[in-house]
Amino acid sequence: MIPRPAEYTPHSGEFVLGTALNLIADPGADRAADLLASYLGDRPRTDVGPAVEFRLNPGAHDHPQGYDLRIDPDHVTLAASGEAGLFNGVQTLRQLLPVTTASAAPQRWPACHIRDAPRLPWRGVMLDVARHFMPIDFLHRFVDEVALHKLNILHLHLTDDQGWRIEIDGLPLLTEVGSTRAESMVGRAGSTVFDGVPHSGYYTRRELTALVEHAAARGVTIVPEIGMPSHTRAAIAAYPALGNHPEVRLPVWTSWGISEDILAVHDEALDFCRHVLSDVLTLFPSRAIHIGGDECRTAQWQKSPDARDRAASLGLPDVSGLLGWFLSQMHTFLTDHGRRAVCWNDGVGVDNLDPGVVATAWLKPEHATEAIARGHQVIMAPHENTYLDYRQTGHPDEPPSADDRVLTLADAYSFDPLPTGLTAVGAAALDDGSGGPGVLGTQAQLWTESAPTTEVVRHLLYPRLCALAEGAWSDERRDPADFARRLQPHLDRLAALGALPAARPAGWEGAQYTQGMPF
């Protein structure tokens, strides 16, 4: 199994599933029971014979996401204190089934006792659908793969300089203009080569509502990201008055890298952000809403009399402090609506950031320590360990990354999201923000400048996402040989699910995807 369970005790015998399913569920356990039934091929239900029982019991586990699973030859009991634990137990039952694509093959579970709970409350993966739009049916399938690995957060990066991918009521130009760029840069940022091919796409409200429901039925929360005040060129292309040069009509950006164009700090731009967030809240029930905040180049603010006046009126020493103020304004809006802001933290312009904002430490590990010292809960996402858009090996047919960085499977597996000196916050923090400063969780990132298709995305995801998922769930013990042993059949399962790319790059052999692991 991946991730490795906390406690696993094998017993003799096995539970053999019949042609019908005797499924017993406590009140409140129906969704988890229905999910298991769907994985078992929607067998007809019966009330006789060996049973699979779902129990919701406050005493079943002391962790709200933990579960207790007992498989005997004549009975299976999955117990948890909450629905989240049942969902996690369902994924364990799913992984205990034999890997097969033959529908007539018998399905059975080995007799055992598993008592399990995650190490961190927030266990996520971020997918950038702004640089390259990904079809909605792919996102539905990916949600199920996220759940398989006991990850509970899918962070969707929905807006950026190169595209706006979410329909917003009352702001039609965001999708009419902002969802299409004329062409895309070929190669890394700074390239002078462009492909001449328009790129377009966005998700309708109905599509996103269905995706959120699909994810919730698997215990996965969709966290939307609406980037601000930087990475907003597509929004400014749609509504030039939002920018610092409203007299200039800019196209949606066709380059990679970081645009100098950012939102102005006048009331119209702030109201625009509140309007967008207000509409986002109607689509996404997630308590956490990501508001970007990274790589904010302040040159336009420095040249803007309005921005300088705003900084002076706020008592800020210079315009760099406007970033923390801007994000804090949005956090206040979200908290007033019962939500909580999450932002990227690259250590710049955040000294005055409201400590209630969750800081995603992506640039340097020490930024996490600094943010915790300022009172923040943090998500550990250092790029050198968690960026899956980096090359898996030095093979020449790998998709290019920003600077030819390589993140091997061994690198991903060795990453400890809870390093010495930092402590995790309590599990309740995911829902109510309690627990004070500390590590809320970790997540993988996959930016898509060099991943234009779902096949390339799948190539980049696996098997490294498996390793990062284990680090998010399991304790600090690292046994590469044990992980490698469990990974082989797990990759077979992913292949049977269609989660691996249909074809690897020319000249590749399977072993290259496990570079540095003791196979």
C-alpha positions as CSV (number, residue, x, y, z in Angstrom):
1,M,0.0,0.0,0.0
2,I,1.0,3.6,-0.6
3,P,1.1,5.5,1.6
4,R,2.4,3.1,4.2
5,P,-0.2,2.6,7.1
6,A,0.8,3.4,10.6
7,E,-0.1,-0.1,11.9
8,Y,-0.6,-3.2,9.9
9,T,-1.1,-6.7,11.4
10,P,-1.7,-9.6,8.9
11,H,-3.9,-12.5,9.8
12,S,-4.6,-15.9,8.2
13,G,-7.4,-16.2,5.6
14,E,-9.1,-13.8,3.3
15,F,-12.5,-12.2,2.7
16,V,-13.9,-13.3,-0.7
17,L,-16.4,-10.9,-2.3
18,G,-19.4,-12.6,-3.8
19,T,-21.6,-11.6,-6.8
20,A,-23.7,-9.5,-4.4
21,L,-22.6,-7.1,-1.7
22,N,-23.9,-7.1,1.9
23,L,-23.1,-3.6,2.9
24,I,-24.1,-2.2,6.3
25,A,-23.6,1.5,6.9
26,D,-24.3,3.7,10.0
27,P,-26.1,7.0,9.5
28,G,-23.7,9.4,8.0
29,A,-21.5,6.7,6.5
30,D,-23.6,6.3,3.3
31,R,-21.3,8.3,1.0
32,A,-18.2,6.3,2.0
33,A,-20.1,3.0,1.6
34,D,-21.4,4.0,-1.8
35,L,-17.9,4.9,-2.9
36,L,-16.6,1.5,-2.0
37,A,-19.5,-0.1,-3.8
38,S,-18.6,1.9,-7.0
39,Y,-15.1,0.6,-6.8
40,L,-16.4,-3.0,-6.5
41,G,-18.3,-2.7,-9.7
42,D,-21.7,-1.7,-8.2
43,R,-22.6,-5.3,-7.3
44,P,-26.3,-5.8,-6.4
45,R,-27.0,-5.2,-2.7
46,T,-28.1,-8.0,-0.4
47,D,-28.7,-8.3,3.4
48,V,-27.5,-11.9,3.7
49,G,-24.0,-13.5,3.8
50,P,-20.6,-12.0,4.9
51,A,-21.0,-8.3,5.5
52,V,-18.9,-5.2,5.0
53,E,-19.8,-2.8,7.8
54,F,-19.2,0.9,8.0
55,R,-19.3,2.3,11.6
56,L,-19.2,5.9,12.7
57,N,-18.1,5.9,16.3
58,P,-16.5,8.8,18.2
59,G,-14.3,6.3,20.0
60,A,-13.1,4.5,16.8
61,H,-10.0,6.6,16.4
62,D,-8.6,9.7,18.2
63,H,-7.8,11.4,14.9
64,P,-10.7,12.8,12.8
65,Q,-9.1,11.5,9.6
66,G,-8.0,8.1,11.1
67,Y,-9.7,4.7,10.8
68,D,-9.7,1.2,12.2
69,L,-10.1,-1.6,9.6
70,R,-10.6,-5.3,10.6
71,I,-10.8,-7.9,7.8
72,D,-11.9,-11.3,8.8
73,P,-12.9,-14.2,6.5
74,D,-16.5,-13.7,7.4
75,H,-16.8,-10.0,8.2
76,V,-15.2,-6.6,7.4
77,T,-15.5,-3.7,9.8
78,L,-14.3,-0.2,8.9
79,A,-14.7,2.2,11.8
80,A,-13.9,5.9,12.1
81,S,-14.8,8.9,14.2
82,G,-15.8,10.9,11.1
83,E,-16.5,10.6,7.4
84,A,-13.0,11.6,6.5
85,G,-11.6,8.5,8.2
86,L,-14.1,6.3,6.4
87,F,-13.0,7.7,3.1
88,N,-9.4,7.0,3.9
89,G,-10.3,3.5,4.9
90,V,-12.1,3.0,1.6
91,Q,-8.9,3.8,-0.3
92,T,-7.1,1.2,1.8
93,L,-9.7,-1.4,0.9
94,R,-9.3,-0.3,-2.7
95,Q,-5.5,-0.9,-2.6
96,L,-5.9,-4.2,-0.8
97,L,-7.8,-5.6,-3.8
98,P,-5.7,-7.6,-6.4
99,V,-4.7,-5.6,-9.4
100,T,-6.7,-6.9,-12.4
101,T,-8.5,-5.7,-15.4
102,A,-10.5,-8.9,-15.8
103,S,-14.1,-8.2,-14.6
104,A,-14.8,-11.9,-14.0
105,A,-11.7,-12.3,-11.7
106,P,-12.6,-13.0,-8.0
107,Q,-12.0,-10.1,-5.7
108,R,-10.7,-10.7,-2.2
109,W,-9.1,-8.9,0.7
110,P,-6.4,-10.5,2.9
111,A,-7.4,-10.9,6.6
112,C,-5.7,-8.2,8.6
113,H,-6.0,-5.4,11.1
114,I,-5.0,-1.8,10.1
115,R,-5.1,1.2,12.4
116,D,-4.1,4.3,10.6
117,A,-4.1,8.1,10.6
118,P,-2.3,10.8,8.7
119,R,0.8,12.7,9.9
120,L,-0.5,16.0,8.5
121,P,-4.0,17.5,8.1
122,W,-3.4,19.2,4.7
123,R,-2.1,16.7,2.1
124,G,-2.4,18.2,-1.3
125,V,-1.4,18.5,-4.9
126,M,-1.6,21.7,-7.0
127,L,-2.3,21.5,-10.7
128,D,-1.8,24.6,-12.9
129,V,-4.7,24.7,-15.4
130,A,-4.1,28.4,-16.2
131,R,-0.9,28.1,-18.3
132,H,-2.4,25.1,-20.1
133,F,-6.1,24.3,-19.8
134,M,-6.8,20.7,-18.8
135,P,-10.1,19.1,-19.9
136,I,-12.8,18.7,-17.2
137,D,-13.0,14.9,-17.7
138,F,-9.3,14.7,-16.9
139,L,-9.8,16.6,-13.7
140,H,-12.6,14.1,-12.7
141,R,-10.2,11.2,-13.2
142,F,-7.4,12.9,-11.5
143,V,-9.5,13.6,-8.4
144,D,-10.0,9.8,-8.0
145,E,-6.2,9.3,-8.3
146,V,-5.7,12.0,-5.6
147,A,-8.1,10.1,-3.3
148,L,-6.3,6.8,-4.0
149,H,-3.1,8.3,-2.5
150,K,-5.0,9.6,0.6
151,L,-4.4,13.1,-0.5
152,N,-7.3,15.3,0.6
153,I,-6.6,18.6,-1.2
154,L,-6.7,19.3,-5.0
155,H,-5.5,22.9,-5.3
156,L,-6.5,24.3,-8.8
157,H,-4.4,27.2,-10.1
158,L,-7.2,28.8,-12.1
159,T,-5.9,32.2,-13.1
160,D,-2.6,33.6,-14.2
161,D,-0.9,36.0,-16.7
162,Q,-1.5,33.5,-19.5
163,G,-5.1,32.6,-19.0
164,W,-8.3,33.0,-16.9
165,R,-10.1,29.6,-16.5
166,I,-13.2,30.2,-14.4
167,E,-16.5,31.7,-15.3
168,I,-17.5,34.6,-13.0
169,D,-21.0,36.0,-12.8
170,G,-21.1,39.7,-13.8
171,L,-17.6,39.8,-15.3
172,P,-18.1,38.2,-18.8
173,L,-14.9,39.6,-20.3
174,L,-12.8,37.5,-17.9
175,T,-13.6,34.4,-20.1
176,E,-14.5,36.2,-23.3
177,V,-11.1,37.9,-23.4
178,G,-9.0,36.5,-20.6
179,S,-9.3,32.8,-21.4
180,T,-7.6,33.0,-24.8
181,R,-4.0,33.9,-25.7
182,A,-2.9,34.3,-29.2
183,E,0.0,31.9,-29.0
184,S,2.4,30.4,-26.5
185,M,6.2,30.7,-26.0
186,V,8.2,27.7,-27.0
187,G,10.9,26.8,-24.5
188,R,11.8,28.5,-21.3
189,A,11.0,32.1,-20.2
190,G,13.0,34.5,-22.3
191,S,12.7,32.5,-25.5
192,T,12.0,34.4,-28.7
193,V,10.2,31.5,-30.3
194,F,6.4,31.3,-30.3
195,D,4.2,28.6,-31.7
196,G,1.6,30.8,-33.4
197,V,-1.3,28.6,-32.1
198,P,-4.1,30.2,-30.0
199,H,-4.7,28.5,-26.7
200,S,-8.1,28.8,-25.0
201,G,-10.4,27.2,-22.4
202,Y,-12.3,27.8,-19.2
203,Y,-14.6,25.9,-16.8
204,T,-18.2,26.8,-16.6
205,R,-20.0,27.1,-13.3
206,R,-21.9,23.9,-13.9
207,E,-18.7,22.0,-14.6
208,L,-17.0,23.2,-11.5
209,T,-20.0,22.5,-9.3
210,A,-20.0,18.9,-10.6
211,L,-16.3,18.6,-10.1
212,V,-16.6,19.8,-6.5
213,E,-19.4,17.3,-5.8
214,H,-17.4,14.5,-7.4
215,A,-14.4,15.3,-5.2
216,A,-16.4,15.6,-2.0
217,A,-17.8,12.1,-2.7
218,R,-14.3,10.9,-2.5
219,G,-13.1,12.9,0.5
220,V,-11.2,15.4,-1.6
221,T,-11.6,19.2,-1.2
222,I,-11.1,21.4,-4.2
223,V,-9.2,24.6,-3.2
224,P,-9.4,27.3,-5.9
225,E,-6.7,29.7,-6.5
226,I,-7.4,33.2,-7.8
227,G,-4.0,34.9,-8.0
228,M,-3.6,38.5,-6.9
229,P,-2.3,41.2,-7.1
230,S,0.4,39.6,-9.3
231,H,0.0,37.1,-12.1
232,T,-3.1,39.0,-13.2
233,R,-2.2,40.0,-16.8
234,A,-5.2,38.0,-18.2
235,A,-7.6,39.9,-15.9
236,I,-6.0,43.2,-16.8
237,A,-6.4,42.3,-20.5
238,A,-10.1,41.8,-19.9
239,Y,-10.5,44.9,-17.8
240,P,-7.7,47.5,-18.3
241,A,-8.9,49.7,-15.5
242,L,-7.7,47.2,-13.0
243,G,-4.1,47.8,-13.9
244,N,-1.6,50.6,-13.3
245,H,-1.8,51.8,-16.9
246,P,-5.6,51.8,-17.7
247,E,-5.0,53.7,-20.9
248,V,-3.1,50.7,-22.4
249,R,-5.0,47.7,-23.7
250,L,-2.8,44.7,-23.1
251,P,-3.3,41.2,-24.7
252,V,-3.3,38.1,-22.6
253,W,0.4,37.3,-22.0
254,T,1.9,34.8,-24.4
255,S,5.3,34.5,-22.6
256,W,6.4,32.4,-19.7
257,G,8.0,33.9,-16.6
258,I,6.8,36.8,-14.5
259,S,4.9,39.7,-16.0
260,E,5.5,43.2,-14.5
261,D,1.8,44.0,-14.9
262,I,0.0,43.7,-11.6
263,L,-3.3,45.0,-10.2
264,A,-3.4,48.6,-9.0
265,V,-4.2,49.3,-5.4
266,H,-7.2,51.6,-5.9
267,D,-10.7,50.7,-4.7
268,E,-11.9,49.5,-8.1
269,A,-9.2,46.8,-8.1
270,L,-10.0,45.8,-4.6
271,D,-13.7,45.7,-5.3
272,F,-13.0,43.5,-8.4
273,C,-11.1,41.0,-6.2
274,R,-13.9,40.9,-3.7
275,H,-16.5,40.4,-6.5
276,V,-14.5,37.5,-7.9
277,L,-14.0,35.9,-4.5
278,S,-17.6,36.4,-3.6
279,D,-18.6,34.4,-6.7
280,V,-15.9,31.8,-6.1
281,L,-17.4,31.1,-2.6
282,T,-20.7,30.1,-4.2
283,L,-18.9,27.4,-6.2
284,F,-16.3,26.1,-3.8
285,P,-17.3,25.2,-0.2
286,S,-13.7,24.8,0.8
287,R,-12.8,26.8,3.9
288,A,-9.5,27.6,2.4
289,I,-9.3,29.9,-0.6
290,H,-5.9,30.5,-2.2
291,I,-5.2,34.1,-3.3
292,G,-1.8,33.8,-4.9
293,G,0.5,36.6,-3.8
294,D,3.8,35.4,-5.1
295,E,6.4,37.0,-7.4
296,C,4.9,40.4,-7.1
297,R,7.1,42.8,-9.0
298,T,6.4,46.3,-7.6
299,A,8.0,48.5,-10.3
300,Q,4.6,49.7,-11.5
301,W,3.6,50.6,-7.9
302,Q,6.8,52.5,-7.4
303,K,6.1,54.6,-10.4
304,S,2.4,55.2,-9.5
305,P,1.5,58.3,-7.5
306,D,-1.7,56.6,-6.4
307,A,0.2,53.6,-5.1
308,R,2.8,55.7,-3.3
309,D,0.0,57.8,-1.8
310,R,-1.8,54.6,-0.6
311,A,1.4,53.3,1.0
312,A,1.9,56.7,2.7
313,S,-1.6,56.8,4.0
314,L,-1.2,53.4,5.5
315,G,2.0,54.3,7.2
316,L,4.0,51.9,5.1
317,P,7.7,52.8,4.6
318,D,7.4,52.1,0.8
319,V,5.2,50.4,-1.7
320,S,6.6,46.9,-1.1
321,G,4.4,46.8,2.0
322,L,1.3,47.1,-0.2
323,L,1.5,43.4,-1.0
324,G,1.0,42.2,2.6
325,W,-1.7,44.9,3.0
326,F,-3.5,43.8,-0.2
327,L,-3.5,40.1,0.8
328,S,-4.7,41.0,4.3
329,Q,-7.6,43.0,2.9
330,M,-8.7,39.9,1.0
331,H,-8.2,37.7,4.0
332,T,-10.5,40.0,6.0
333,F,-13.1,39.7,3.3
334,L,-12.8,35.9,3.4
335,T,-12.9,35.6,7.2
336,D,-16.0,37.8,7.2
337,H,-17.6,35.1,5.0
338,G,-16.4,32.2,7.2
339,R,-13.4,31.3,5.0
340,R,-9.7,31.6,5.2
341,A,-7.0,32.9,2.9
342,V,-4.0,30.9,1.7
343,C,-1.1,32.5,-0.1
344,W,2.2,31.7,-1.6
345,N,5.1,32.9,0.6
346,D,8.4,33.8,-1.0
347,G,9.6,35.9,1.9
348,V,9.0,39.2,0.1
349,G,6.6,41.9,1.3
350,V,4.9,39.7,3.8
351,D,6.1,41.1,7.2
352,N,2.7,42.9,7.6
353,L,0.6,40.0,6.4
354,D,-2.3,39.0,8.7
355,P,-1.1,36.0,10.7
356,G,-4.4,34.3,10.0
357,V,-3.4,33.7,6.4
358,V,-1.9,30.3,5.7
359,A,1.5,30.7,4.1
360,T,2.6,28.3,1.4
361,A,6.4,28.2,1.7
362,W,7.6,27.4,-1.8
363,L,10.9,29.1,-2.4
364,K,13.1,28.4,0.5
365,P,12.5,26.1,3.5
366,E,13.6,28.8,5.9
367,H,10.6,30.9,4.8
368,A,8.4,28.3,6.6
369,T,10.3,28.9,9.9
370,E,10.1,32.7,9.4
371,A,6.3,32.5,8.7
372,I,5.7,30.4,11.8
373,A,7.6,32.8,13.9
374,R,5.3,35.6,12.6
375,G,2.3,33.5,13.8
376,H,1.3,31.7,10.5
377,Q,0.3,28.2,9.9
378,V,2.3,27.0,6.9
379,I,2.1,24.5,4.0
380,M,5.5,23.0,3.2
381,A,6.0,23.1,-0.6
382,P,9.7,23.9,-1.2
383,H,10.3,23.8,-5.0
384,E,13.4,21.7,-4.8
385,N,11.5,18.9,-3.3
386,T,7.9,19.2,-4.5
387,Y,7.8,20.7,-8.0
388,L,6.8,17.9,-10.3
389,D,7.3,20.0,-13.4
390,Y,11.0,19.6,-12.8
391,R,12.5,16.8,-14.9
392,Q,12.5,13.3,-13.5
393,T,15.9,12.5,-14.9
394,G,18.5,13.9,-17.3
395,H,17.1,12.0,-20.2
396,P,17.1,14.3,-23.3
397,D,13.4,13.6,-24.1
398,E,12.2,14.8,-20.8
399,P,9.9,17.9,-21.0
400,P,12.0,21.0,-20.3
401,S,11.8,22.6,-16.9
402,A,12.6,26.2,-15.9
403,D,16.3,25.6,-15.5
404,D,16.8,21.9,-16.2
405,R,16.4,21.1,-12.6
406,V,15.9,17.3,-11.9
407,L,13.7,16.0,-9.1
408,T,14.2,12.3,-9.0
409,L,11.9,9.8,-7.3
410,A,14.5,9.3,-4.6
411,D,14.6,13.1,-4.0
412,A,10.8,13.1,-3.6
413,Y,10.8,10.1,-1.3
414,S,13.6,11.6,0.9
415,F,11.7,14.9,1.5
416,D,10.5,15.3,5.1
417,P,7.6,17.9,5.2
418,L,8.0,18.1,9.0
419,P,11.7,18.8,9.6
420,T,13.3,18.8,12.9
421,G,12.4,21.9,14.9
422,L,8.9,22.3,13.4
423,T,5.7,20.8,14.7
424,A,2.4,20.0,13.1
425,V,-0.8,21.7,14.1
426,G,-3.8,19.7,15.3
427,A,-6.0,18.0,12.7
428,A,-8.9,20.4,13.6
429,A,-6.9,23.3,12.1
430,L,-7.9,22.2,8.6
431,D,-11.6,23.0,9.4
432,D,-11.5,25.8,12.0
433,G,-8.0,27.3,11.8
434,S,-7.3,26.4,15.4
435,G,-4.0,25.2,16.9
436,G,-1.8,28.2,16.6
437,P,1.3,28.6,14.3
438,G,2.9,25.5,12.9
439,V,2.9,23.1,9.9
440,L,-0.6,22.6,8.6
441,G,0.6,20.3,5.8
442,T,2.4,19.8,2.5
443,Q,1.6,19.6,-1.2
444,A,3.1,18.8,-4.5
445,Q,3.1,21.4,-7.4
446,L,2.8,20.8,-11.1
447,W,3.1,24.0,-13.2
448,T,2.2,23.5,-16.8
449,E,4.3,25.9,-19.0
450,S,6.0,22.8,-20.4
451,A,3.1,20.4,-19.9
452,P,0.6,21.2,-22.7
453,T,-1.2,17.9,-22.6
454,T,-2.7,15.5,-20.1
455,E,-0.2,12.9,-21.3
456,V,2.7,15.1,-20.3
457,V,1.1,15.8,-17.0
458,R,0.7,12.1,-16.3
459,H,4.3,11.6,-17.2
460,L,5.4,14.2,-14.7
461,L,3.1,13.1,-11.9
462,Y,4.0,9.5,-11.5
463,P,5.7,7.9,-9.6
464,R,6.9,11.0,-7.8
465,L,3.5,11.9,-6.5
466,C,3.3,8.5,-4.8
467,A,6.5,9.3,-2.9
468,L,5.3,12.8,-1.8
469,A,1.9,11.3,-0.8
470,E,3.7,8.9,1.5
471,G,5.7,11.7,3.1
472,A,2.5,13.6,3.8
473,W,0.7,10.7,5.4
474,S,3.2,8.4,7.0
475,D,5.6,9.1,9.8
476,E,9.2,10.3,9.4
477,R,10.6,6.7,9.0
478,R,12.2,6.3,5.5
479,D,12.9,2.9,4.1
480,P,13.6,3.2,0.3
481,A,13.8,-0.6,-0.2
482,D,10.4,-1.1,1.5
483,F,8.9,1.8,-0.6
484,A,10.3,0.4,-3.8
485,R,8.8,-3.0,-3.0
486,R,5.4,-1.5,-2.5
487,L,5.7,0.8,-5.5
488,Q,6.0,-1.9,-8.1
489,P,2.5,-3.3,-7.7
490,H,1.2,0.2,-7.1
491,L,2.4,1.3,-10.5
492,D,0.6,-1.8,-12.0
493,R,-2.6,-0.5,-10.3
494,L,-2.1,3.0,-11.7
495,A,-1.6,1.5,-15.2
496,A,-4.8,-0.6,-14.9
497,L,-6.6,2.6,-13.9
498,G,-5.2,4.5,-16.9
499,A,-3.4,6.9,-14.7
500,L,0.0,6.4,-16.5
501,P,0.7,7.9,-19.9
502,A,-0.2,5.8,-22.9
503,A,3.3,6.0,-24.2
504,R,6.6,7.1,-22.5
505,P,9.1,9.2,-24.4
506,A,11.1,7.4,-27.0
507,G,14.1,5.5,-25.7
508,W,12.8,5.3,-22.1
509,E,12.7,2.2,-20.0
510,G,10.6,1.7,-16.9
511,A,13.6,1.7,-14.7
512,Q,14.4,5.3,-15.5
513,Y,11.3,6.4,-13.6
514,T,12.7,4.8,-10.4
515,Q,16.2,6.4,-10.7
516,G,17.9,6.3,-7.3
517,M,15.6,3.7,-5.8
518,P,16.8,0.2,-4.8
519,F,15.0,-2.0,-7.3
